Amino acid sequence: MKIAIIGAGAAGCFAAARLGEKIRRSGSPGAAEIHVYESGTRPLAKVRITGGGRCNLTNSFRTVKSAEAVYPRGARLMKRLLKQFSHTDTMAWFEEAGVPLVVQADECVFPASQTSEDIIAALLRSMQAAGIRLHTGYRAKRIEQMADGGYRIAFTNDQTAKADVVIVTTGGSPRQSGLDFLAPLHLETLPPVPSLFSLTLEGHPLGALSGHVVQDVAVRIPGTKLAAQGTLLITHQGLSGPAILRLSSYAARFLHEANYRAPLAINWWGPHNETEILACLRQLTAAQPNKQLTNIVPSHLTARLWATLLERCGVQADTRAKDLHPKTLQRLAAQLSNHTFTIAGRNPHKEEFVTCGGIALAEVNPNTLECKKHPRLYFAGEVLDVDAVTGGFNLQAAWSMADAVARAVAQGWS
């Protein structure tokens, strides 16, 4: 059986590694010949830079309440696949491959060495041990099914290959044209759009506070159900951090259709509502009646940010707490719970560049990821319409999908 894997990213290399293991365990080393074709000059390029070069390869899932919370698209599929190959399976595989792992306080999982090179080396060792052949500089131009049921793949370097089984793991495409090589197969696709990105703000009223980090902030797009919570980072262009990246994932298509211009509301007290914020402010001012408001800084905010927020809310910062009018305090609480800005655009989150869209999930069998229209054609990874919020969930999707495909393909020689 000749197997062609198109794309040497996380999903492609892990599918190859898992297939190699299954070949060795089958007792039939000649059962399959596996070729991996990569368009770039090096495999696993995106894995190399993910997590700032440290590779956030999965998540503990301890704080995940539902698949929908971390997979805005493809949640039902991922719920099924995670039962077959979970984050604990991922961690076990890499540790058995010689990569000790650590779980951070935010539940993200990294190699203990804090370098993605260890993850890459483990995958390449596994592929090499199985005799898998890696070809770089091979960008697929056209895949078509032949009369005998096999596939012919044409590459942009004028080379061609034939395979009994094709596994497409080309990753997310920033443009619809990136899926043109699949046109002969007549598959339903969803237009790709960016999914994880930071936001720029109109006029950037918080620009002077670049570098400030605030924990447990809630952000939402007014008039919609799109909302997220987490750490907020103020940048020189706008806003970033986990809260914004999660919101951008949930709102990927909404913001794209709005040309990345929309209102943004921030609750600086995160999970607390206006009434609870008001109670907190009353407690703080009652405890320090002779202090100026600018010097009564809530513990989760910096003095500079607090002063800026007071100014933005129209409150005199030099007012003593005991002289503060109750209605002013109520107005402050209302604005701190619903502080509105205008989104003026997006910036790519370069380390975690992700797109939503791709091959429609209706085109594949949810158990095997085999194409319903074309037998022995499989898809795995971000080429499918599956993407996640930041935190290791996108790579976990790649591992889980690659394992599902490997198990399905291996049935062909078992």
Helices and strands as residue ranges (DSSP letters): E 2-6, H 10-26, E 33-38, H 45-49, G 50-53, E 58-59, H 67-70, H 75-84, H 87-96, E 101-103, E 108-111, H 116-129, E 133-136, E 140-145, E 151-155, E 160-163, E 165-168, G 176-185, E 189-194, E 197-201, G 207-209, E 213-220, E 227-234, E 238-240, H 242-250, H 252-257, E 262-267, H 274-287, G 293-295, H 303-312, G 321-323, H 326-337, E 339-348, G 350-352, E 355-359, G 361-363, E 377-379, H 393-410
